[in-house]
């Protein structure tokens, strides 16, 4: 059997493969991602719209742009990006995720190119995209530097990379692991490992090594009274970042 790509953690792939049937259940194991989606899409529309000089309120905002969704899962981000006009490719290391995403897209009448391939293997092929998304994935990879380098190489000149992840802080341990997995039961226990959370400074440094500069960092916070997520200045738990090639 071939060795997995350097960025792929087989234990993580097995964990998410076991939950794959639940991707499109808004009250199931991926409920937090369903709740996060409006905020993530709002960030993508606003920051990417500004980067490409487009009105974020345009219905087909990403017309004419190629989009890569790394760690696409069941397609929760790939599908709305396609509806916004992007020519979307979704990649995932779990075959079951790719199959479920492809079936759901077909049922929705969306043309999305789903592939079972690692980011570094796709980068080695010379493929590049206007927009590269790595949302809720970097905290699950086996080798962060390899993953960030591959992600950077996948971005076309003039393009943009957006990352969404969790900071490695006591607050994140308390909220994202103890709270989300053990107290509230939002996620199966063991979904996250605190040691694999990524500080903003580590993310920025890793991207710099790949020739990219972080242009924006914005926090994502949970509001318990309204049971919703919102963008915030607080980077202590969840945060999103946009990076472009340096220069």
C-alpha positions as CSV (number, residue, x, y, z in Angstrom):
1,X,0.0,0.0,0.0
2,X,1.3,3.5,-0.9
3,X,2.3,5.8,1.9
4,X,-0.1,8.6,2.5
5,X,0.9,12.1,1.5
6,X,2.9,14.0,4.1
7,X,0.1,16.3,5.2
8,X,-2.5,13.5,5.6
9,X,-3.1,12.1,9.1
10,X,-4.7,8.6,8.6
11,X,-6.4,8.7,12.0
12,X,-8.1,12.0,11.0
13,X,-9.3,10.6,7.7
14,X,-10.7,7.5,9.4
15,X,-12.5,9.7,12.0
16,X,-14.2,11.9,9.3
17,X,-14.9,9.0,7.0
18,X,-16.9,7.4,9.8
19,X,-19.1,10.5,10.0
20,X,-19.4,11.0,6.3
21,X,-23.1,10.1,6.0
22,X,-23.9,13.0,8.3
23,X,-22.5,15.8,6.3
24,X,-25.8,17.3,5.1
25,X,-27.7,16.8,8.3
26,X,-27.9,20.3,9.9
27,X,-28.7,18.9,13.3
28,X,-26.2,16.0,13.1
29,X,-22.5,15.7,13.9
30,X,-21.6,18.6,11.5
31,X,-24.1,21.0,13.1
32,X,-21.3,23.5,14.1
33,X,-20.2,23.7,10.4
34,X,-23.7,24.3,9.2
35,X,-24.0,27.1,11.8
36,X,-20.6,28.5,10.8
37,X,-21.4,28.6,7.1
38,X,-23.2,31.9,6.9
39,X,-20.4,33.6,8.7
40,X,-17.7,31.9,6.6
41,X,-19.5,32.8,3.4
42,X,-20.0,36.4,4.6
43,X,-16.2,36.6,5.1
44,X,-15.5,35.1,1.7
45,X,-17.9,37.4,-0.1
46,X,-16.6,40.5,1.6
47,X,-12.8,39.9,1.6
48,X,-12.6,38.1,-1.7
49,X,-15.0,40.6,-3.3
50,X,-12.7,43.4,-2.2
51,X,-9.6,41.6,-3.3
52,X,-10.9,41.0,-6.8
53,X,-12.5,44.5,-7.0
54,X,-16.0,43.2,-7.1
55,X,-19.3,44.2,-5.4
56,X,-19.7,41.6,-2.6
57,X,-23.5,41.7,-3.1
58,X,-23.3,40.5,-6.7
59,X,-25.2,37.3,-7.1
60,X,-22.5,35.7,-9.3
61,X,-19.6,37.2,-7.4
62,X,-17.1,34.6,-8.4
63,X,-18.0,34.3,-12.1
64,X,-14.9,33.6,-14.2
65,X,-12.8,32.6,-11.2
66,X,-11.5,29.1,-10.4
67,X,-12.0,28.0,-6.8
68,X,-10.3,25.1,-4.9
69,X,-11.8,23.9,-1.7
70,X,-9.2,21.8,0.2
71,X,-10.6,19.3,2.7
72,X,-14.0,19.9,1.1
73,X,-15.8,17.2,3.2
74,X,-19.4,16.8,2.0
75,X,-19.3,20.1,0.0
76,X,-20.8,22.5,2.5
77,X,-18.6,25.4,1.2
78,X,-18.0,24.1,-2.4
79,X,-21.7,24.2,-3.2
80,X,-22.5,27.8,-2.2
81,X,-19.2,28.9,-3.9
82,X,-20.4,27.2,-7.1
83,X,-23.8,29.0,-6.8
84,X,-21.9,32.3,-6.5
85,X,-20.4,31.6,-10.0
86,X,-17.1,30.0,-9.1
87,X,-15.7,27.1,-11.2
88,X,-15.2,24.9,-8.1
89,X,-12.9,21.9,-7.5
90,X,-13.2,20.2,-4.2
91,X,-10.5,17.8,-2.9
92,X,-10.5,15.6,0.2
93,X,-8.3,12.7,1.4
94,X,-11.4,10.7,2.4
95,X,-13.0,8.8,-0.5
96,X,-16.4,8.6,1.3
97,X,-16.5,12.4,1.6
98,X,-15.8,12.9,-2.1
99,X,-18.4,10.4,-3.1
100,X,-21.1,12.0,-0.8
101,X,-20.2,15.5,-2.0
102,X,-20.4,14.5,-5.6
103,X,-23.8,12.8,-5.2
104,X,-25.2,15.8,-3.3
105,X,-23.9,18.2,-6.0
106,X,-25.4,16.1,-8.7
107,X,-28.8,16.1,-6.9
108,X,-28.5,19.9,-6.6
109,X,-27.7,20.3,-10.3
110,X,-24.3,21.8,-9.6
111,X,-21.2,21.1,-11.7
112,X,-18.4,20.6,-9.1
113,X,-15.1,18.7,-9.8
114,X,-14.6,16.6,-6.7
115,X,-11.3,14.6,-6.4
116,X,-9.7,12.3,-3.9
117,X,-6.3,13.8,-3.8
118,X,-3.9,15.5,-1.3
119,X,-3.1,19.2,-1.6
120,X,0.6,18.6,-2.2
121,X,-0.1,16.0,-4.9
122,X,-2.4,18.4,-6.7
123,X,0.2,21.2,-6.3
124,X,2.9,18.9,-7.8
125,X,0.7,18.6,-10.9
126,X,1.1,22.3,-11.5
127,X,-2.6,23.1,-10.9
128,X,-3.4,26.6,-9.7
129,X,-6.6,28.5,-8.8
130,X,-7.7,32.1,-8.3
131,X,-9.2,31.2,-4.9
132,X,-7.9,28.5,-2.6
133,X,-9.9,27.7,0.6
134,X,-8.6,25.8,3.5
135,X,-11.4,26.0,6.0
136,X,-11.4,24.0,9.3
137,X,-8.6,21.7,7.8
138,X,-5.2,22.9,9.0
139,X,-5.8,21.8,12.6
140,X,-6.3,18.2,11.2
141,X,-3.2,17.9,9.0
142,X,-0.2,15.8,9.9
143,X,2.5,18.3,8.7
144,X,1.4,21.9,8.8
145,X,4.4,23.3,6.9
146,X,4.0,20.8,4.0
147,X,0.3,21.7,3.8
148,X,0.8,25.4,3.9
149,X,3.5,25.2,1.3
150,X,1.2,23.2,-1.0
151,X,-1.7,25.6,-0.4
152,X,0.5,28.5,-1.4
153,X,1.7,26.9,-4.6
154,X,-1.9,26.2,-5.6
155,X,-2.7,30.0,-5.7
156,X,-2.4,31.7,-9.0
157,X,-0.5,35.0,-9.2
158,X,-3.0,37.7,-8.2
159,X,-5.2,35.1,-6.4
160,X,-6.0,34.6,-2.7
161,X,-5.8,31.9,0.0
162,X,-8.4,31.9,2.8
163,X,-7.7,29.8,5.9
164,X,-10.1,29.2,8.8
165,X,-8.9,27.4,11.9
166,X,-8.6,27.4,15.7
167,X,-6.0,29.2,17.8
168,X,-3.9,27.3,20.4
169,X,-4.9,29.1,23.5
170,X,-6.4,28.1,26.9
171,X,-9.7,29.7,25.7
172,X,-9.7,27.5,22.7
173,X,-9.1,24.3,24.8
174,X,-11.9,25.3,27.1
175,X,-14.4,26.2,24.4
176,X,-13.5,24.1,21.3
177,X,-12.7,20.9,23.1
178,X,-14.1,20.8,26.7
179,X,-17.2,22.8,25.8
180,X,-18.0,21.7,22.2
181,X,-17.0,18.0,22.6
182,X,-17.6,17.1,26.3
183,X,-20.1,19.5,27.7
184,X,-22.4,20.5,24.8
185,X,-21.8,17.5,22.7
186,X,-21.7,19.5,19.5
187,X,-18.9,17.3,18.1
188,X,-17.8,13.7,18.8
189,X,-15.1,13.5,21.5
190,X,-11.7,13.4,20.0
191,X,-12.6,15.6,16.9
192,X,-9.9,18.1,17.9
193,X,-6.4,17.9,19.4
194,X,-5.3,21.0,21.2
195,X,-1.6,20.5,20.2
196,X,-2.7,20.7,16.5
197,X,-4.4,24.1,16.9
198,X,-2.5,26.8,15.1
199,X,-1.6,30.2,16.5
200,X,-2.0,33.2,14.1
201,X,1.7,33.9,14.3
202,X,2.5,30.3,13.3
203,X,0.0,30.5,10.4
204,X,1.5,33.7,9.2
205,X,5.1,32.4,9.5
206,X,4.2,29.2,7.6
207,X,2.6,31.1,4.8
208,X,5.6,33.5,4.6
209,X,7.8,30.6,4.0
210,X,5.6,29.8,1.0
211,X,5.9,33.3,-0.3
212,X,2.5,34.5,0.9
213,X,1.6,37.4,3.2
214,X,-1.5,37.5,5.5
215,X,-3.5,40.6,4.6
216,X,-6.4,40.1,7.0
217,X,-7.2,38.2,10.2
218,X,-10.6,38.2,11.7
219,X,-12.0,36.3,14.7
220,X,-15.1,34.2,14.6
221,X,-17.0,34.1,17.9
222,X,-20.0,32.2,19.2
223,X,-22.9,34.1,20.7
224,X,-24.7,31.7,23.1
225,X,-27.8,33.9,23.7
226,X,-28.7,33.9,20.0
227,X,-27.0,30.5,19.3
228,X,-25.2,32.0,16.3
229,X,-21.7,32.8,15.1
230,X,-20.4,36.2,14.2
231,X,-17.1,37.9,13.0
232,X,-15.2,39.6,15.8
233,X,-11.8,41.2,16.6
234,X,-11.1,38.4,19.1
235,X,-8.7,35.8,17.6
236,X,-8.4,33.8,20.8
237,X,-10.5,30.8,19.6
238,X,-11.7,30.6,15.9
239,X,-10.3,32.9,13.3
240,X,-10.1,33.4,9.5
241,X,-7.3,34.8,7.5
242,X,-6.8,35.9,3.9
243,X,-3.3,35.8,2.3
244,X,-1.9,36.7,-1.1
245,X,1.5,36.3,-2.8
246,X,4.1,38.6,-1.3
247,X,5.1,41.6,-3.4
